Amino acid sequence: MSKHQRETSILGRNFPGIRFVLAYFFLFLAPSLIEAQSQDQAWDAQQILDDKSFVNPPENVSEAVLAPRYLNVTLSNISGNKSWFLHEINDGPVTMDRFSKDFDELGGQFFDYAANRHRNLTIRSNVGIDIISASDGSKVSVQVPDNSRTSNPKFSPDGSYLAFFVHTADETHIYISDPETGHSDKLTDASVLANFVTDFQWTGSGEEIATVVIPNGRSSRPLPSMVPTGPQVKQTQDGENMLRTYASLMATPYDEELLEWHATGQLVTINVETGESENVGSPAMIYGFDFAPNGQYSRVELLERPFSYIVPVNNFGRVEQIWSRSGDLLAQLDKTEMNTGLGDRRPSAPGVAGSGNALQKRQVRWKQDSSALTFLQRENNTAEEDDGNDRVLTWTPPFGDSDTSVLYETDSSISSHGFSDDYGMLFVTERSGSEDNQSQVTQHAIDLNGNKETYILVQYDSEDFYSNPGSLLMAGGQVPVVNRRGGSSENGSGVVQTSVDGQHVFFYGHGYNPDPMQEGPKNFLDKVRIMTGEKERIYESSSQGQYERIVSVINVDNEEFVVSRETPTETPQSHLLSNGERTQLTANIDYTPDLTNAPKRRFVVERPDGFKFMVNVLLPSDYNPGTRLPAMFWFYPREYEDQESYDEAGRTYNKNALPNFGTRSIQYMTRMGYAVVEPDAPIVGKPGQMNNNYEHDLRNNLAAVIDELDEREIIDRKRLGLGGHSYGAFGTVNAMVHTPFFKAGIAGDGNYNRTFTPLSFQSERRIFWDAKEVYLGMSPFVYANNLTGALLMYHGMHDQNVGTAPDHSPRLFHALNGLGKTAAMYLYPFEDHGPATKETLLDLWGRWTAWLDVHLKGTEDEPRRITSEDQ
């Protein structure tokens, strides 16, 4: 279904009183309505709420929302020669003129058909690229054509070139740039087809680039028949099919024809020096590819018919093959049948992960020194844990049945494998233990040059959180992916970083203290001798007052690193550590220092049942202790089995990290004089039965927080607002129908009637017919007559998230309108599960601030001091 067909279908639904609300938002297409209210205009909250064009919030809020944090950079994208870093230059939230560009909508995939690329490349691209010196931080700006946008910058393997996509209104091309000068030239003659394959690949030598282009002689885009040829048809299959409520499913034979047109492309290799292009095989529905380093073979994944009308495209059948340079089929790597939800495989979609999709061959990679593949596979070629030994194998050209050989096997389960750069040493991670809990982890090194002697590098219990030795450092200069607030994972290069003498490997990780409020996390890098497991710590950051971590490795033997350093009040900056000296390479800016330095409170609250949880409070920068403020709560309920599982979730808290703000950070309300309260909201119970306690725990959580804040003399408990997004919106409306605490609520992209998701939701795995009381008790729509306070709802009209279809908000609004409740609803064209455009973001903040002004602050313009009546 095309985008316009979908918008029309929403408008056509029978929601009395809603059609006009929806219709007037389409008026944004008129240029005069793109101009939002002038910031110099006097603030009239009720006028803002009534306005039928895009509005702006007060200037101090819009300044925070649009602050150019995207200009800040962390130097982690390093070139192969360790000389350069990349910085993609953004220009802030996408504007509606680009966001509303027409697109085809097919089974969860969205294509900018005028430009032959995925819609994400149109709406999430950048305006330029800077190349930053690893030695002194100096910059070279890459030459980019006028009126174009960029994405996917990628250094050649030796760092001598930079390649990147250039996107214009009607096509995408690959450009090549010289990092020394920034001069760039167009490489591709044919337009890139970036619908499913939204990237390109350098061959290992750096002489060629592989990509998918529009085939010669391609037909024009199919157009739908103006006269219907039949009904939309769906039929059940044999068996119980527990599908979730997916958005944007395909529905007609025309959709099938259109998907095949978008998917069919020509795989090519292009010589970087000459620009000559060579076809690899014939046009096909290419879903992905991966060339061997020498460019002579490729793994190609193809989309296969039949297509489905009940699951998204990413669950359609696919086959992965090995092709020769000329495109001849040499072998089949894997075949994945369409996943329609029957059996043990659960389809994936936005908001829910799939399951049961493990390949028979796992972790398939090209060897960097040849055209061979390496992979993991159980002896009897099944996914059963007890079905033979687990093995590491190689597969050499011509990839026949007899061209495989076993490098290593074990009766444990292998979760990862890698090699030294000369492929003389194999590294594997094995897991063992009980069938349900393989918590014992051993990382081995196997010498492939001799008698395959095995050495233990590290051995630990994965449940012993505080003794985790970290992850193997891989070659190439990049470190394992790290969340700045805790946690890391290995990258996928497959080549392990060894010392120059080949005798040591390196483990990168974080150490945590059992009390994260007393001591922050420490980043470390350990040097481990392969033959003995002897460990030497060559880098460890401080855990007091600052957070520093390695983000790139220049020369591990010389202990030369780029680190990022920040404090709770200082913006992260990248520094070069070399020869005992520190050189700052970036000049990042804190664009909201008043929020960074605003008074904060973080404390534990205890419920009447003894359960303890955390609350974060941010106060206005000029807050005067003893002043009771109107407060805005923002939350997201989460499920836990018990106190221990809740406490485990907080182990990676980083007290030394700079506060992280974005376009929707509710903390900006402190600039409007509110206390901003972000409480955890634990819903606790036995596995599979947590939601039995949903209403009880929700009420007790909020009551405990309000009582604690009242006792601390921070809030005026008569002027409280509550809000949340997605499941937080669901929780917000539930709180407003089951408690009397809140005068105003803000709920975005929520689900308010669980009977519309009858086959499970969130962490709930029971279906409606097995747990009717739970489903109905958790559905605020059922209790809409009990709503206390005034509710503002907003929803993206193109919400793709499982379970939060755009019609949830109109249906609840319709009910509240009939019940005489105070409510407003704002539906945003083209927005997905979370606002993205500049116009929508500013409009939301304008409506939010106006809503709270009218319904929360009321006539009390100034926060009031504590009086005897409050005691």
C-alpha positions, 0 to 999 in steps of 0.5 A: 500500500502506498503512503497516500493510500494509508493516509486516506484509509485512516481519514476514512475511519468512522471516528465522530468528531475526529475527521476534522482534527485529522483533516486540518493537520494536512493543511501543513502542505500549504506554505503559509502554514509552515511558518510557525508562530513567531517567538516574539508573539505574546504567549497565549496558552489557550491560543496555542492549544487551539491553533490549527497550524504548527506552533512553537513553544516559548523561546527558552524551550525551543532553544533547548530542543534545537540545540546543535548537539549533533555538531559534537563528535566522539572520535571512534570511526578511525581509518585503517592507517590510523591517521583519520577520523570521520565526522558526519555533519548533521543539520538538526531534525528533519524538516517536513518538506523532506519528511513528507516526500512521497514514498511506497509503503510495503510490508514495513519497508518504505521506499523513496521511489523517485530516488530509488532508495530506502526512505531512511536515506532520504530523511536521516542523511547528513549535509557534509563530512569532516575528516579529522586528524588523529594527531592534532584534531585538525579538520578537512571538509569533504567536497560535497555537491550543492543541494545534496545530502550524504551518508555512509562514509567509509574509508578504504582499507588502507585509509587512502580514500574515503567513499560515501553516498551522495543523495539528490532529490532523484538519485543516489551516487557513490563519491570518492574523496582524498582525505588529504585535501577533501577533493571528491569525484563521482564514481558511479555512472548508473544510479545506486539502487539503495532500497534493501542494500543501503550500503556499499563495500570496499574490497579488501585491497581497496581497488574496488567498490561493490554496490547494487545499481538500477539494472539496464532496461529497468521498467518504469514503476508499476502503477495501480489499476484505477479499477479494483480487480478483487477484494483483499484476501487473508486466510488462516493457516492450520495451527495457532498463529500468535502473530502480533499486530503488525503495521503496513502489511502488504495487501494486494497483488499490486503490492507484490509487483511493486515490492519486486520492482523495488527489490530487483537490482544489479550487483556490480564492482567498480574500479576506483581508479578507472571508474569501470563497472563490471556486472556480477550475475544478472539482476535479482531481488538482492537483499544483501551481499558480502564480497571476499577480500580479493573480490573474486567471490561473494555471498549474496542473499536473495529475497524469494517469493511467495510474499505474505500479507500477514507478516512484514517483509523482513520475515519473507523467505530468503536464500543465501548463496556463494557466487563467483566473480561472474555471478555463477552460483557455486553453493548455497549457504543457507535457506530461510523459509518464510516465517509466518509465525507457526511453530517456534519461530516468532516473526520480528517487527518494530517493537518486537524481536524475532526468535528461532532464526539461527542459521545452520551455519553460524557466524559466517565470515570471509578469511582476510588472507584468502577466499575461504569462509569460516563458520560455526556449525554443530556436527549433526547440522542442527540447532540442538545443543546436544546434537554432536560437537560444536565446531569451527570449520573452513570452506574453500573454493570451489565450495563443494561438499568436500571442501570443508575442514574442521579447525576445532571442535568441542562438546561445549557450545561455541558462541564466537570465533576469531583469528590472529591476523596471520590466521595462525591462532584461533580464538573461541568463546565456549559456554558450558553448564546446565541445559538452561543456564550455560553461565560458565564461559571460557575463552581459548586460543588454539595454535593452528600452526603446530599440534593445535595446542589449546590455551585458556585466556580467561575463564569466568561465570557470566553471572558474576557481573563484577568479575567480567574480564571484558571482551577481546579487542579486535584489530582495526582500531575500534573498540568493542561497542560500549554504552557510555552508561554501561555494557559492551559487545564485540565488533564483527571484524573477526580478526583479533588484535595481538601484540607485535610479537604475537604473544599477547591479546587484549581484553577491553571492558568496564569494572563496576562497583556494587554501589554505583552511587559511591564509585563510578565505572572504570574502563580498562584494557588488559594485556593477556599472555596467550600461553599462560593467561598472565594479565597486565593492566595497561590502562585503567580510568579513574572512577571518581568525578570523571568518566574516561574510556578508550574509544579508538586504538592507535597503537596498542603496543605503544599504549597510544589511544584516543580516549573520551573524557567527561564529568557530570558537568563537562562535555565529553572531549576526545584526547590523544594519549601518547608517550605519556602526554594528553592532546585534546582533539575535539572542542565539543560544546555544552549547549544547555549548561543551565540544565547540566548544572541544575540542582539534581536529586537522586534517591531511593523510595520505599513502597508500603510493601518494602520494595525499593526503587530509584527516583531522579529529580531535576530542579530549575537552575535558580531553585530556592530550597524550601520552595514547593514547585509544580511537578511534571512526572515522566515515566515508563513502567518495567517488569521485574521478578523481585527486588534482586532483578530490579537492583541488577538493572541498576548496576551499570549506572554511571554517576560520572556521565554528563546528563544526556539531553535530546529533542524530547528530554522532559528536563526542559520543563525546568526552564518553565519552572517545573520540578521534573521527576523521573521515577522508576516504575517497577511492576513486580511478580512471578515470571509470566504473571507480573501484570497481575500486580500492574494496577496495584504496583503502579498506584503504590509506586507513584504514591510513594514517590509523591509522599517522599517528594512532599516530605522533602518539601520539593513539590506542591502535590496539588499541582502534579502532571504525569506523562510518558511515551509508548508504554509510558503513555499507556502507564500515564492514562492508567495512572489517571484513571486509577489514581487521583494524583494528577491534574494534567497528563501527556500521553504519546503513541500509546495503546489504551485498549489491550483487547486490540493486542489479544495475543500478548504485549510487552512482557505479557505472554498470556493471551487475552482469553487466558487472562481476561481480567488482566487485559481488561484491568490494564486497559484504561479505555475500560475505565475512561469514565474515571479519568481525573485531570486533563489528558493531552494525547499525541500520536504519529499517524504513521506509527509502525510500532507493534501494538500502538496503531494510530487509531488508539488515540482517536478511539480514546478521545472519542470516548472521553469526549462522550464522557465529558472529560477534558482532553485534546488530541494532536495527530501528526502526519507521516510521523512514526513511533516518536516525533522526528521532524522539526515542525512536529517537535516544536509543535509538541513542545508548544502544546505540552507547555501550553497544556501544563500552563492551563491545567497545572499551573492554573492561576498560581503563576509563581511557585508558593512557599511552604506554609503551616497549612502544608505541614 
